[in-house]
């Protein structure tokens, strides 16, 4: 399978003015327009606007991914610490429970 870019730039001409569209691959078959602007006098202006906008979108996406990765690491560390504390508590409970259980099993009351 070929890897395609998630975001792309499409520049088209309609009725003498240029349109720039930043597109996103939603699925393998469907592409949606994320941001568009019309009314450019030349293809170069439309391309420049599109590349600038595309760079801003990708930079924002990278920052968001880094932020989420950091949150995921913190969340996983907290879950691991919580599980370790629970395991320690269970071990202490089982050790205390075993000693109490041993005392109860071998004590016989004379009636």
N, C-alpha and C positions, 0 to 999 in steps of 0.2 A: 504494500500500500504506500502510496506517495503522501508525504506530509505537505499540506498546504498551509499558508498563513491564515491565522485567525482573522486578522484585519487586513483590508486592502483599500486601494484608492481607485476610483473610477471617474474619468473626466470625459464629458460628452458635450457636443455642440447641438443646440436647438434654436432655430430661428435667429441666428446671428449672435447669440450670447452663449457663454460657456457655463457648464454646471460641473461642480466638483462634489463627489459623494464619497464618504468614508463608509465602507461596507464591512460587514461582519458575517462570517460563516456560521449560521445557526445550526445547520445539520449538513450532512454531506451533499445534499441536494438543494438546500435552501439558503439563500443569501439575503440578508436584510440591510437596509441603509441605516447606519447609526447616526450620521450627521451629514447634512447637505447644505450647499449654498449655491444660488444661481446669480446670474447677472454679471459674470466676469467678461471683460472686453477681449481677453486673449487666453489661449490655452496655458501659457506660462503663469499667468496670475492664478488661474484655477488650480493648477498643479502645485504652485507654491502654497496656497491656502490649504489645500488638501494634505500636503506633506506636513505642514506645521500642525494642523489639527490631529492628524494621525499620530504624530510624535507625542503630542500632549496626551492622547488617549492611551497609547502604549505605556508611556511613563507613569501615568496614573494607575494603570493596571498592574505594573510591576511593583509600585509602592504598596498597593493593596495586597498583592500576593505576599510580599515580605512581611507586612503587618499581620496577615492571617497566619503565616507560617510561624511567626514568633508567638502568637496567641496559642497556636496548636501545640508548640513545644511546651509552653507554660502549663497548658491544660493537661498534657500527658504527664508532665513531671508531678503535678498536683495529684493526679489520679494514682500514679505509682506510689507517692508518699502516703496517700490515704489507704491504699491497699496494703502497704507495708505495715502501717499502724494497725489496721484491722487484723492482719495476720499475727502480729505480735500480741494483740489483745486476745485473739482466739487461742494462741499457744499458752498464754498465761492463764486463761480461763480453763483450758483443758488440764493444765498442770494442777491448778487449784482444785478443779473438779475431781481429778483422779485421786488426789490425796484424801479428799472428803469421802469419796466413794469407797476407797479402801477401808477407811475407818468405819463406815456404816455397814459394810458387808460382813466384817469380821466381829462386830460387836453383837453379842447375843444377849438379849434380856432374859433373865430368869424370872419366870412367873410363878 
